[in-house]
Amino acid sequence: MESPPLTAQEKLQLAFEMHELGCAMMRQTLLRRFPDETDADREQRFVEWLQTRPGAEHGDAQGRSRPLP
């Protein structure tokens, strides 16, 4: 039996949950890669990763990119 399609609200909630999971995974990766750094140093690396997003420097979608405000 096929499940009914997700509502817009369910899709948004799922996107938020996936984002949170991805952030938690990256924080764990940084902890493993830089175990001797302080929490603040790793958090700075995490913020830099969020802002640069290697592989998606111009966004995830096709089209023109917009500079960050």
KEKE-888654 format. One record per residue: x, z, y of N, C-alpha, C, CB in turn. Coordinates in nm, 3 decimals. Glycine has a CB too. Layout:
# residues N
<atom><n_u>X</n_u><n_w>Z</n_w><n_v>Y</n_v><ca_u>X</ca_u><ca_w>Z</ca_w><ca_v>Y</ca_v><c_u>X</c_u><c_w>Z</c_w><c_v>Y</c_v><cb_u>X</cb_u><cb_w>Z</cb_w><cb_v>Y</cb_v></atom>
...
END
This chain:
# residues 69
<atom><n_u>0.084</n_u><n_w>0.000</n_w><n_v>-0.117</n_v><ca_u>0.000</ca_u><ca_w>0.000</ca_w><ca_v>0.000</ca_v><c_u>0.089</c_u><c_w>0.000</c_w><c_v>0.124</c_v><cb_u>-0.096</cb_u><cb_w>0.122</cb_w><cb_v>0.000</cb_v></atom>
<atom><n_u>0.060</n_u><n_w>-0.086</n_w><n_v>0.217</n_v><ca_u>0.140</ca_u><ca_w>-0.101</ca_w><ca_v>0.338</ca_v><c_u>0.098</c_u><c_w>0.000</c_w><c_v>0.444</c_v><cb_u>0.128</cb_u><cb_w>-0.244</cb_w><cb_v>0.392</cb_v></atom>
<atom><n_u>0.197</n_u><n_w>0.056</n_w><n_v>0.512</n_v><ca_u>0.168</ca_u><ca_w>0.152</ca_w><ca_v>0.619</ca_v><c_u>0.117</c_u><c_w>0.078</c_w><c_v>0.742</c_v><cb_u>0.294</cb_u><cb_w>0.235</cb_w><cb_v>0.653</cb_v></atom>
<atom><n_u>0.033</n_u><n_w>0.144</n_w><n_v>0.820</n_v><ca_u>-0.014</ca_u><ca_w>0.080</ca_w><ca_v>0.944</ca_v><c_u>0.102</c_u><c_w>0.066</c_w><c_v>1.041</c_v><cb_u>-0.131</cb_u><cb_w>0.161</cb_w><cb_v>1.009</cb_v></atom>
<atom><n_u>0.097</n_u><n_w>-0.033</n_w><n_v>1.130</n_v><ca_u>0.205</ca_u><ca_w>-0.051</ca_w><ca_v>1.228</ca_v><c_u>0.217</c_u><c_w>0.073</c_w><c_v>1.317</c_v><cb_u>0.180</cb_u><cb_w>-0.178</cb_w><cb_v>1.315</cb_v></atom>
<atom><n_u>0.339</n_u><n_w>0.097</n_w><n_v>1.364</n_v><ca_u>0.362</ca_u><ca_w>0.210</ca_w><ca_v>1.453</ca_v><c_u>0.301</c_u><c_w>0.183</c_w><c_v>1.590</c_v><cb_u>0.512</cb_u><cb_w>0.239</cb_w><cb_v>1.466</cb_v></atom>
<atom><n_u>0.253</n_u><n_w>0.289</n_w><n_v>1.651</n_v><ca_u>0.203</ca_u><ca_w>0.277</ca_w><ca_v>1.788</ca_v><c_u>0.323</c_u><c_w>0.272</c_w><c_v>1.883</c_v><cb_u>0.107</cb_u><cb_w>0.395</cb_w><cb_v>1.825</cb_v></atom>
<atom><n_u>0.296</n_u><n_w>0.236</n_w><n_v>2.007</n_v><ca_u>0.403</ca_u><ca_w>0.234</ca_w><ca_v>2.107</ca_v><c_u>0.464</c_u><c_w>0.373</c_w><c_v>2.122</c_v><cb_u>0.349</cb_u><cb_w>0.184</cb_w><cb_v>2.244</cb_v></atom>
<atom><n_u>0.383</n_u><n_w>0.475</n_w><n_v>2.120</n_v><ca_u>0.431</ca_u><ca_w>0.613</ca_w><ca_v>2.133</ca_v><c_u>0.520</c_u><c_w>0.650</c_w><c_v>2.014</c_v><cb_u>0.313</cb_u><cb_w>0.712</cb_w><cb_v>2.143</cb_v></atom>
<atom><n_u>0.480</n_u><n_w>0.611</n_w><n_v>1.894</n_v><ca_u>0.561</ca_u><ca_w>0.639</ca_w><ca_v>1.775</ca_v><c_u>0.695</c_u><c_w>0.565</c_w><c_v>1.779</c_v><cb_u>0.484</cb_u><cb_w>0.601</cb_w><cb_v>1.647</cb_v></atom>
<atom><n_u>0.691</n_u><n_w>0.441</n_w><n_v>1.826</n_v><ca_u>0.816</ca_u><ca_w>0.364</ca_w><ca_v>1.838</ca_v><c_u>0.911</c_u><c_w>0.429</c_w><c_v>1.937</c_v><cb_u>0.786</cb_u><cb_w>0.219</cb_w><cb_v>1.880</cb_v></atom>
<atom><n_u>0.857</n_u><n_w>0.473</n_w><n_v>2.050</n_v><ca_u>0.940</ca_u><ca_w>0.538</ca_w><ca_v>2.151</ca_v><c_u>0.998</c_u><c_w>0.668</c_w><c_v>2.097</c_v><cb_u>0.859</cb_u><cb_w>0.565</cb_w><cb_v>2.278</cb_v></atom>
<atom><n_u>0.916</n_u><n_w>0.747</n_w><n_v>2.029</n_v><ca_u>0.963</ca_u><ca_w>0.872</ca_w><ca_v>1.970</ca_v><c_u>1.075</c_u><c_w>0.845</c_w><c_v>1.869</c_v><cb_u>0.847</cb_u><cb_w>0.947</cb_w><cb_v>1.903</cb_v></atom>
<atom><n_u>1.057</n_u><n_w>0.742</n_w><n_v>1.788</n_v><ca_u>1.158</ca_u><ca_w>0.706</ca_w><ca_v>1.689</ca_v><c_u>1.288</c_u><c_w>0.663</c_w><c_v>1.759</c_v><cb_u>1.106</cb_u><cb_w>0.592</cb_w><cb_v>1.598</cb_v></atom>
<atom><n_u>1.277</n_u><n_w>0.588</n_w><n_v>1.868</n_v><ca_u>1.396</ca_u><ca_w>0.547</ca_w><ca_v>1.942</ca_v><c_u>1.471</c_u><c_w>0.668</c_w><c_v>1.997</c_v><cb_u>1.357</cb_u><cb_w>0.452</cb_w><cb_v>2.057</cb_v></atom>
<atom><n_u>1.397</n_u><n_w>0.766</n_w><n_v>2.051</n_v><ca_u>1.461</ca_u><ca_w>0.887</ca_w><ca_v>2.101</ca_v><c_u>1.531</c_u><c_w>0.963</c_w><c_v>1.988</c_v><cb_u>1.357</cb_u><cb_w>0.978</cb_w><cb_v>2.169</cb_v></atom>
<atom><n_u>1.466</n_u><n_w>0.973</n_w><n_v>1.875</n_v><ca_u>1.525</ca_u><ca_w>1.043</ca_w><ca_v>1.761</ca_v><c_u>1.651</c_u><c_w>0.972</c_w><c_v>1.712</c_v><cb_u>1.424</cb_u><cb_w>1.055</cb_w><cb_v>1.647</cb_v></atom>
<atom><n_u>1.648</n_u><n_w>0.840</n_w><n_v>1.709</n_v><ca_u>1.766</ca_u><ca_w>0.764</ca_w><ca_v>1.667</ca_v><c_u>1.880</c_u><c_w>0.782</c_w><c_v>1.767</c_v><cb_u>1.731</cb_u><cb_w>0.615</cb_w><cb_v>1.653</cb_v></atom>
<atom><n_u>1.848</n_u><n_w>0.785</n_w><n_v>1.895</n_v><ca_u>1.950</ca_u><ca_w>0.807</ca_w><ca_v>1.998</ca_v><c_u>2.015</c_u><c_w>0.944</c_w><c_v>1.978</c_v><cb_u>1.888</cb_u><cb_w>0.796</cb_w><cb_v>2.140</cb_v></atom>
<atom><n_u>1.934</n_u><n_w>1.047</n_w><n_v>1.959</n_v><ca_u>1.986</ca_u><ca_w>1.182</ca_w><ca_v>1.938</ca_v><c_u>2.074</c_u><c_w>1.188</c_w><c_v>1.813</c_v><cb_u>1.872</cb_u><cb_w>1.283</cb_w><cb_v>1.927</cb_v></atom>
<atom><n_u>2.033</n_u><n_w>1.122</n_w><n_v>1.707</n_v><ca_u>2.112</ca_u><ca_w>1.120</ca_w><ca_v>1.585</ca_v><c_u>2.246</c_u><c_w>1.049</c_w><c_v>1.608</c_v><cb_u>2.035</cb_u><cb_w>1.051</cb_w><cb_v>1.472</cb_v></atom>
<atom><n_u>2.242</n_u><n_w>0.937</n_w><n_v>1.679</n_v><ca_u>2.365</ca_u><ca_w>0.865</ca_w><ca_v>1.710</ca_v><c_u>2.460</c_u><c_w>0.949</c_w><c_v>1.794</c_v><cb_u>2.333</cb_u><cb_w>0.736</cb_w><cb_v>1.783</cb_v></atom>
<atom><n_u>2.407</n_u><n_w>1.023</n_w><n_v>1.890</n_v><ca_u>2.491</ca_u><ca_w>1.110</ca_w><ca_v>1.973</ca_v><c_u>2.553</c_u><c_w>1.221</c_w><c_v>1.888</c_v><cb_u>2.408</cb_u><cb_w>1.172</cb_w><cb_v>2.088</cb_v></atom>
<atom><n_u>2.475</n_u><n_w>1.279</n_w><n_v>1.800</n_v><ca_u>2.527</ca_u><ca_w>1.385</ca_w><ca_v>1.712</ca_v><c_u>2.637</c_u><c_w>1.330</c_w><c_v>1.621</c_v><cb_u>2.414</cb_u><cb_w>1.446</cb_w><cb_v>1.628</cb_v></atom>
<atom><n_u>2.617</n_u><n_w>1.209</n_w><n_v>1.571</n_v><ca_u>2.718</ca_u><ca_w>1.148</ca_w><ca_v>1.485</ca_v><c_u>2.848</c_u><c_w>1.122</c_w><c_v>1.562</c_v><cb_u>2.666</cb_u><cb_w>1.017</cb_w><cb_v>1.425</cb_v></atom>
<atom><n_u>2.837</n_u><n_w>1.074</n_w><n_v>1.686</n_v><ca_u>2.958</ca_u><ca_w>1.048</ca_w><ca_v>1.764</ca_v><c_u>3.029</c_u><c_w>1.178</c_w><c_v>1.797</c_v><cb_u>2.924</cb_u><cb_w>0.972</cb_w><cb_v>1.892</cb_v></atom>
<atom><n_u>2.954</n_u><n_w>1.283</n_w><n_v>1.829</n_v><ca_u>3.018</ca_u><ca_w>1.412</ca_w><ca_v>1.856</ca_v><c_u>3.095</c_u><c_w>1.461</c_w><c_v>1.733</c_v><cb_u>2.913</cb_u><cb_w>1.517</cb_w><cb_v>1.898</cb_v></atom>
<atom><n_u>3.039</n_u><n_w>1.443</n_w><n_v>1.615</n_v><ca_u>3.109</ca_u><ca_w>1.482</ca_w><ca_v>1.492</ca_v><c_u>3.234</c_u><c_w>1.397</c_w><c_v>1.471</c_v><cb_u>3.015</cb_u><cb_w>1.470</cb_w><cb_v>1.371</cb_v></atom>
<atom><n_u>3.224</n_u><n_w>1.268</n_w><n_v>1.500</n_v><ca_u>3.340</ca_u><ca_w>1.180</ca_w><ca_v>1.489</ca_v><c_u>3.451</c_u><c_w>1.226</c_w><c_v>1.582</c_v><cb_u>3.300</cb_u><cb_w>1.034</cb_w><cb_v>1.521</cb_v></atom>
<atom><n_u>3.416</n_u><n_w>1.260</n_w><n_v>1.706</n_v><ca_u>3.516</ca_u><ca_w>1.306</ca_w><ca_v>1.802</ca_v><c_u>3.577</c_u><c_w>1.439</c_w><c_v>1.758</c_v><cb_u>3.453</cb_u><cb_w>1.320</cb_w><cb_v>1.941</cb_v></atom>
<atom><n_u>3.498</n_u><n_w>1.526</n_w><n_v>1.699</n_v><ca_u>3.549</ca_u><ca_w>1.653</ca_w><ca_v>1.648</ca_v><c_u>3.651</c_u><c_w>1.629</c_w><c_v>1.537</c_v><cb_u>3.434</cb_u><cb_w>1.741</cb_w><cb_v>1.597</cb_v></atom>
<atom><n_u>3.623</n_u><n_w>1.534</n_w><n_v>1.449</n_v><ca_u>3.717</ca_u><ca_w>1.503</ca_w><ca_v>1.341</ca_v><c_u>3.843</c_u><c_w>1.435</c_w><c_v>1.394</c_v><cb_u>3.650</cb_u><cb_w>1.414</cb_w><cb_v>1.236</cb_v></atom>
<atom><n_u>3.827</n_u><n_w>1.345</n_w><n_v>1.490</n_v><ca_u>3.942</ca_u><ca_w>1.270</ca_w><ca_v>1.541</ca_v><c_u>4.030</c_u><c_w>1.353</c_w><c_v>1.634</c_v><cb_u>3.894</cb_u><cb_w>1.147</cb_w><cb_v>1.614</cb_v></atom>
<atom><n_u>3.971</n_u><n_w>1.449</n_w><n_v>1.705</n_v><ca_u>4.045</ca_u><ca_w>1.527</ca_w><ca_v>1.804</ca_v><c_u>4.018</c_u><c_w>1.677</c_w><c_v>1.784</c_v><cb_u>4.004</cb_u><cb_w>1.485</cb_w><cb_v>1.948</cb_v></atom>
<atom><n_u>4.055</n_u><n_w>1.732</n_w><n_v>1.669</n_v><ca_u>4.021</ca_u><ca_w>1.872</ca_w><ca_v>1.638</ca_v><c_u>4.092</c_u><c_w>1.973</c_w><c_v>1.729</c_v><cb_u>4.057</cb_u><cb_w>1.902</cb_w><cb_v>1.494</cb_v></atom>
<atom><n_u>4.203</n_u><n_w>1.935</n_w><n_v>1.789</n_v><ca_u>4.278</ca_u><ca_w>2.029</ca_w><ca_v>1.872</ca_v><c_u>4.235</c_u><c_w>2.028</c_w><c_v>2.019</c_v><cb_u>4.424</cb_u><cb_w>1.998</cb_w><cb_v>1.862</cb_v></atom>
<atom><n_u>4.148</n_u><n_w>1.936</n_w><n_v>2.055</n_v><ca_u>4.102</ca_u><ca_w>1.932</ca_w><ca_v>2.195</ca_v><c_u>3.995</c_u><c_w>2.039</c_w><c_v>2.218</c_v><cb_u>4.045</cb_u><cb_w>1.791</cb_w><cb_v>2.229</cb_v></atom>
<atom><n_u>3.978</n_u><n_w>2.073</n_w><n_v>2.344</n_v><ca_u>3.873</ca_u><ca_w>2.168</ca_w><ca_v>2.379</ca_v><c_u>3.737</c_u><c_w>2.099</c_w><c_v>2.371</c_v><cb_u>3.896</cb_u><cb_w>2.227</cb_w><cb_v>2.522</cb_v></atom>
<atom><n_u>3.633</n_u><n_w>2.180</n_w><n_v>2.366</n_v><ca_u>3.497</ca_u><ca_w>2.124</ca_w><ca_v>2.366</ca_v><c_u>3.475</c_u><c_w>2.040</c_w><c_v>2.491</c_v><cb_u>3.391</cb_u><cb_w>2.236</cb_w><cb_v>2.358</cb_v></atom>
<atom><n_u>3.527</n_u><n_w>2.087</n_w><n_v>2.604</n_v><ca_u>3.511</ca_u><ca_w>2.014</ca_w><ca_v>2.730</ca_v><c_u>3.580</c_u><c_w>1.879</c_w><c_v>2.725</c_v><cb_u>3.565</cb_u><cb_w>2.096</cb_w><cb_v>2.848</cb_v></atom>
<atom><n_u>3.700</n_u><n_w>1.874</n_w><n_v>2.665</n_v><ca_u>3.771</ca_u><ca_w>1.746</ca_w><ca_v>2.654</ca_v><c_u>3.694</c_u><c_w>1.649</c_w><c_v>2.565</c_v><cb_u>3.912</cb_u><cb_w>1.768</cb_w><cb_v>2.597</cb_v></atom>
<atom><n_u>3.643</n_u><n_w>1.698</n_w><n_v>2.455</n_v><ca_u>3.565</ca_u><ca_w>1.610</ca_w><ca_v>2.365</ca_v><c_u>3.436</c_u><c_w>1.566</c_w><c_v>2.432</c_v><cb_u>3.534</cb_u><cb_w>1.682</cb_w><cb_v>2.231</cb_v></atom>
<atom><n_u>3.374</n_u><n_w>1.655</n_w><n_v>2.509</n_v><ca_u>3.251</ca_u><ca_w>1.617</ca_w><ca_v>2.579</ca_v><c_u>3.281</c_u><c_w>1.507</c_w><c_v>2.681</c_v><cb_u>3.188</cb_u><cb_w>1.740</cb_w><cb_v>2.650</cb_v></atom>
<atom><n_u>3.396</n_u><n_w>1.516</n_w><n_v>2.747</n_v><ca_u>3.435</ca_u><ca_w>1.411</ca_w><ca_v>2.842</ca_v><c_u>3.453</c_u><c_w>1.278</c_w><c_v>2.768</c_v><cb_u>3.567</cb_u><cb_w>1.451</cb_w><cb_v>2.915</cb_v></atom>
<atom><n_u>3.516</n_u><n_w>1.281</n_w><n_v>2.652</n_v><ca_u>3.530</ca_u><ca_w>1.159</ca_w><ca_v>2.571</ca_v><c_u>3.393</c_u><c_w>1.103</c_w><c_v>2.534</c_v><cb_u>3.613</cb_u><cb_w>1.188</cb_w><cb_v>2.443</cb_v></atom>
<atom><n_u>3.301</n_u><n_w>1.194</n_w><n_v>2.500</n_v><ca_u>3.167</ca_u><ca_w>1.152</ca_w><ca_v>2.461</ca_v><c_u>3.095</c_u><c_w>1.083</c_w><c_v>2.578</c_v><cb_u>3.085</cb_u><cb_w>1.274</cb_w><cb_v>2.412</cb_v></atom>
<atom><n_u>3.104</n_u><n_w>1.142</n_w><n_v>2.695</n_v><ca_u>3.041</ca_u><ca_w>1.084</ca_w><ca_v>2.815</ca_v><c_u>3.102</c_u><c_w>0.948</c_w><c_v>2.845</c_v><cb_u>3.057</cb_u><cb_w>1.178</cb_w><cb_v>2.937</cb_v></atom>
<atom><n_u>3.234</n_u><n_w>0.938</n_w><n_v>2.834</n_v><ca_u>3.299</ca_u><ca_w>0.808</ca_w><ca_v>2.856</ca_v><c_u>3.251</c_u><c_w>0.706</c_w><c_v>2.754</c_v><cb_u>3.452</cb_u><cb_w>0.823</cb_w><cb_v>2.849</cb_v></atom>
<atom><n_u>3.236</n_u><n_w>0.748</n_w><n_v>2.631</n_v><ca_u>3.187</ca_u><ca_w>0.657</ca_w><ca_v>2.526</ca_v><c_u>3.046</c_u><c_w>0.609</c_w><c_v>2.560</c_v><cb_u>3.189</cb_u><cb_w>0.726</cb_w><cb_v>2.387</cb_v></atom>
<atom><n_u>2.960</n_u><n_w>0.701</n_w><n_v>2.604</n_v><ca_u>2.823</ca_u><ca_w>0.662</ca_w><ca_v>2.641</ca_v><c_u>2.823</c_u><c_w>0.561</c_w><c_v>2.756</c_v><cb_u>2.741</cb_u><cb_w>0.787</cb_w><cb_v>2.680</cb_v></atom>
<atom><n_u>2.913</n_u><n_w>0.580</n_w><n_v>2.850</n_v><ca_u>2.914</ca_u><ca_w>0.494</ca_w><ca_v>2.968</ca_v><c_u>2.977</c_u><c_w>0.358</c_w><c_v>2.942</c_v><cb_u>2.987</cb_u><cb_w>0.562</cb_w><cb_v>3.080</cb_v></atom>
<atom><n_u>3.072</n_u><n_w>0.350</n_w><n_v>2.849</n_v><ca_u>3.138</ca_u><ca_w>0.221</ca_w><ca_v>2.824</ca_v><c_u>3.079</c_u><c_w>0.148</c_w><c_v>2.705</c_v><cb_u>3.286</cb_u><cb_w>0.242</cb_w><cb_v>2.803</cb_v></atom>
<atom><n_u>3.033</n_u><n_w>0.222</n_w><n_v>2.604</n_v><ca_u>2.972</ca_u><ca_w>0.167</ca_w><ca_v>2.484</ca_v><c_u>3.050</c_u><c_w>0.047</c_w><c_v>2.431</c_v><cb_u>2.828</cb_u><cb_w>0.129</cb_w><cb_v>2.511</cb_v></atom>
<atom><n_u>3.166</n_u><n_w>0.070</n_w><n_v>2.371</n_v><ca_u>3.245</ca_u><ca_w>-0.041</ca_w><ca_v>2.318</ca_v><c_u>3.161</c_u><c_w>-0.137</c_w><c_v>2.233</c_v><cb_u>3.362</cb_u><cb_w>0.012</cb_w><cb_v>2.236</cb_v></atom>
<atom><n_u>3.174</n_u><n_w>-0.264</n_w><n_v>2.263</n_v><ca_u>3.097</ca_u><ca_w>-0.365</ca_w><ca_v>2.192</ca_v><c_u>2.968</c_u><c_w>-0.403</c_w><c_v>2.261</c_v><cb_u>3.067</cb_u><cb_w>-0.317</cb_w><cb_v>2.055</cb_v></atom>
<atom><n_u>2.929</n_u><n_w>-0.324</n_w><n_v>2.360</n_v><ca_u>2.806</ca_u><ca_w>-0.354</ca_w><ca_v>2.435</ca_v><c_u>2.830</c_u><c_w>-0.332</c_w><c_v>2.584</c_v><cb_u>2.686</cb_u><cb_w>-0.266</cb_w><cb_v>2.384</cb_v></atom>
<atom><n_u>2.944</n_u><n_w>-0.379</n_w><n_v>2.630</n_v><ca_u>2.982</ca_u><ca_w>-0.357</ca_w><ca_v>2.769</ca_v><c_u>2.881</c_u><c_w>-0.413</c_w><c_v>2.868</c_v><cb_u>3.117</cb_u><cb_w>-0.417</cb_w><cb_v>2.795</cb_v></atom>
<atom><n_u>2.812</n_u><n_w>-0.517</n_w><n_v>2.828</n_v><ca_u>2.716</ca_u><ca_w>-0.582</ca_w><ca_v>2.917</ca_v><c_u>2.573</c_u><c_w>-0.559</c_w><c_v>2.870</c_v><cb_u>2.744</cb_u><cb_w>-0.731</cb_w><cb_v>2.926</cb_v></atom>
<atom><n_u>2.553</n_u><n_w>-0.459</n_w><n_v>2.788</n_v><ca_u>2.419</ca_u><ca_w>-0.427</ca_w><ca_v>2.739</ca_v><c_u>2.398</c_u><c_w>-0.481</c_w><c_v>2.598</c_v><cb_u>2.313</cb_u><cb_w>-0.484</cb_w><cb_v>2.833</cb_v></atom>
<atom><n_u>2.282</n_u><n_w>-0.454</n_w><n_v>2.545</n_v><ca_u>2.250</ca_u><ca_w>-0.494</ca_w><ca_v>2.409</ca_v><c_u>2.170</c_u><c_w>-0.623</c_w><c_v>2.401</c_v><cb_u>2.175</cb_u><cb_w>-0.385</cb_w><cb_v>2.343</cb_v></atom>
<atom><n_u>2.117</n_u><n_w>-0.666</n_w><n_v>2.513</n_v><ca_u>2.029</ca_u><ca_w>-0.782</ca_w><ca_v>2.512</ca_v><c_u>2.096</c_u><c_w>-0.902</c_w><c_v>2.578</c_v><cb_u>1.896</cb_u><cb_w>-0.749</cb_w><cb_v>2.582</cb_v></atom>
<atom><n_u>2.042</n_u><n_w>-1.019</n_w><n_v>2.551</n_v><ca_u>2.091</ca_u><ca_w>-1.138</ca_w><ca_v>2.617</ca_v><c_u>2.040</c_u><c_w>-1.140</c_w><c_v>2.761</c_v><cb_u>2.046</cb_u><cb_w>-1.266</cb_w><cb_v>2.541</cb_v></atom>
<atom><n_u>2.109</n_u><n_w>-1.216</n_w><n_v>2.843</n_v><ca_u>2.066</ca_u><ca_w>-1.229</ca_w><ca_v>2.982</ca_v><c_u>2.170</c_u><c_w>-1.173</c_w><c_v>3.077</c_v><cb_u>1.934</cb_u><cb_w>-1.159</cb_w><cb_v>3.003</cb_v></atom>
<atom><n_u>2.133</n_u><n_w>-1.162</n_w><n_v>3.200</n_v><ca_u>2.224</ca_u><ca_w>-1.113</ca_w><ca_v>3.303</ca_v><c_u>2.240</c_u><c_w>-0.963</c_w><c_v>3.291</c_v><cb_u>2.175</cb_u><cb_w>-1.149</cb_w><cb_v>3.443</cb_v></atom>
<atom><n_u>2.361</n_u><n_w>-0.917</n_w><n_v>3.313</n_v><ca_u>2.383</ca_u><ca_w>-0.773</ca_w><ca_v>3.315</ca_v><c_u>2.370</c_u><c_w>-0.724</c_w><c_v>3.458</c_v><cb_u>2.523</cb_u><cb_w>-0.736</cb_w><cb_v>3.256</cb_v></atom>
<atom><n_u>2.330</n_u><n_w>-0.600</n_w><n_v>3.470</n_v><ca_u>2.317</ca_u><ca_w>-0.538</ca_w><ca_v>3.601</ca_v><c_u>2.419</c_u><c_w>-0.425</c_w><c_v>3.610</c_v><cb_u>2.171</cb_u><cb_w>-0.485</cb_w><cb_v>3.626</cb_v></atom>
<atom><n_u>2.484</n_u><n_w>-0.409</n_w><n_v>3.724</n_v><ca_u>2.578</ca_u><ca_w>-0.297</ca_w><ca_v>3.738</ca_v><c_u>2.502</c_u><c_w>-0.165</c_w><c_v>3.738</c_v><cb_u>2.661</cb_u><cb_w>-0.311</cb_w><cb_v>3.868</cb_v></atom>
<atom><n_u>2.568</n_u><n_w>-0.062</n_w><n_v>3.691</n_v><ca_u>2.507</ca_u><ca_w>0.071</ca_w><ca_v>3.694</ca_v><c_u>2.498</c_u><c_w>0.119</c_w><c_v>3.837</c_v><cb_u>2.587</cb_u><cb_w>0.171</cb_w><cb_v>3.609</cb_v></atom>
<atom><n_u>2.391</n_u><n_w>0.194</n_w><n_v>3.868</n_v><ca_u>2.375</ca_u><ca_w>0.244</ca_w><ca_v>4.005</ca_v><c_u>2.482</c_u><c_w>0.347</c_w><c_v>4.039</c_v><cb_u>2.236</cb_u><cb_w>0.307</cb_w><cb_v>4.025</cb_v></atom>
END
